[in-house]
């Protein structure tokens, strides 16, 4: 099975990545890439990508890793939703929509109190 993955290059504490087609069973550090499709530098956010070749490999059945998939979506090569690639310890933040039923009585009660205070103020 072929994968489109990052292959780390660069110095210590100065990472850069190749975007390469690799066999899934082979380690990314071992070399033996099938084809180099581009590069990514996370410090400068520079991306070079051969979009036509990426589309060809995807059509042949190559599976992108989650991080590469997110990069391809942000570059407009493929369509879809991004995947959460955070570690399992850090749960993704999901915003829950505010429920309308409990909020309405609180708002009505809050608006009723100032009216009664306003009515009581002129009488005093």
PECORWO-V444339 format. One record per pair of residues at least 12 apart in sequence whose ideal C-beta (glycine too) atoms are under 10 Angstrom apart, sorted by the first residue. I is the first residue (numbers start at 0). J is the second residue. If there is no record, write none. Layout:
i=I j=J
i=I j=J
This chain:
i=0 j=22
i=0 j=23
i=0 j=24
i=0 j=60
i=0 j=61
i=0 j=62
i=1 j=20
i=1 j=21
i=1 j=22
i=1 j=23
i=1 j=33
i=1 j=34
i=1 j=56
i=1 j=59
i=1 j=60
i=1 j=61
i=1 j=62
i=2 j=19
i=2 j=20
i=2 j=21
i=2 j=22
i=2 j=23
i=2 j=24
i=2 j=25
i=2 j=27
i=2 j=33
i=2 j=56
i=2 j=61
i=2 j=62
i=2 j=63
i=2 j=64
i=2 j=67
i=3 j=18
i=3 j=19
i=3 j=20
i=3 j=21
i=3 j=33
i=3 j=34
i=3 j=36
i=3 j=37
i=3 j=53
i=3 j=56
i=3 j=57
i=3 j=61
i=3 j=62
i=3 j=63
i=3 j=64
i=3 j=67
i=3 j=68
i=3 j=70
i=3 j=71
i=4 j=16
i=4 j=17
i=4 j=18
i=4 j=19
i=4 j=20
i=4 j=21
i=4 j=23
i=4 j=25
i=4 j=27
i=4 j=32
i=4 j=61
i=4 j=62
i=4 j=63
i=4 j=64
i=4 j=66
i=4 j=67
i=5 j=17
i=5 j=18
i=5 j=19
i=5 j=21
i=5 j=27
i=5 j=38
i=5 j=39
i=5 j=41
i=5 j=64
i=5 j=66
i=5 j=67
i=5 j=70
i=6 j=18
i=6 j=19
i=6 j=21
i=6 j=26
i=6 j=27
i=6 j=28
i=6 j=29
i=6 j=30
i=6 j=32
i=6 j=35
i=6 j=38
i=7 j=27
i=7 j=28
i=8 j=28
i=8 j=38
i=8 j=40
i=9 j=40
i=9 j=41
i=9 j=42
i=13 j=40
i=13 j=41
i=13 j=42
i=14 j=39
i=14 j=40
i=14 j=41
i=14 j=42
i=15 j=38
i=15 j=39
i=15 j=40
i=15 j=41
i=15 j=42
i=15 j=43
i=15 j=45
i=16 j=37
i=16 j=38
i=16 j=39
i=16 j=40
i=16 j=41
i=16 j=46
i=16 j=66
i=16 j=67
i=16 j=70
i=17 j=32
i=17 j=35
i=17 j=36
i=17 j=37
i=17 j=38
i=17 j=39
i=18 j=34
i=18 j=35
i=18 j=36
i=18 j=37
i=18 j=38
i=18 j=39
i=18 j=46
i=18 j=47
i=18 j=48
i=18 j=49
i=18 j=53
i=18 j=63
i=18 j=64
i=18 j=67
i=18 j=70
i=18 j=71
i=19 j=31
i=19 j=32
i=19 j=33
i=19 j=34
i=19 j=35
i=19 j=36
i=19 j=37
i=19 j=38
i=19 j=67
i=20 j=32
i=20 j=33
i=20 j=34
i=20 j=35
i=20 j=36
i=20 j=52
i=20 j=53
i=20 j=56
i=20 j=59
i=20 j=61
i=20 j=63
i=21 j=33
i=21 j=34
i=21 j=61
i=21 j=64
i=23 j=61
i=23 j=62
i=23 j=64
i=27 j=64
i=33 j=56
i=33 j=61
i=34 j=49
i=34 j=52
i=34 j=53
i=34 j=55
i=34 j=56
i=34 j=61
i=35 j=49
i=35 j=52
i=36 j=48
i=36 j=49
i=36 j=50
i=36 j=51
i=36 j=52
i=36 j=53
i=36 j=55
i=36 j=56
i=36 j=61
i=36 j=67
i=36 j=71
i=37 j=49
i=37 j=50
i=37 j=52
i=37 j=53
i=37 j=67
i=37 j=70
i=37 j=74
i=39 j=66
i=39 j=67
i=39 j=70
i=39 j=74
i=46 j=70
i=46 j=71
i=46 j=73
i=46 j=74
i=48 j=70
i=48 j=71
i=48 j=74
i=48 j=76
i=49 j=76
i=50 j=71
i=50 j=74
i=50 j=75
i=50 j=76
i=50 j=77
i=51 j=76
i=53 j=67
i=53 j=71
i=53 j=74
i=53 j=76
i=53 j=77
i=54 j=71
i=54 j=76
i=54 j=77
i=57 j=71
i=57 j=76
i=57 j=77
i=63 j=76
i=63 j=77
i=63 j=82
i=64 j=82
i=64 j=84
i=65 j=81
i=65 j=82
i=65 j=83
i=65 j=84
i=66 j=81
i=66 j=82
i=66 j=84
i=68 j=80
i=68 j=81
i=68 j=82
i=68 j=84
i=69 j=81
i=69 j=82
i=69 j=83
i=69 j=84
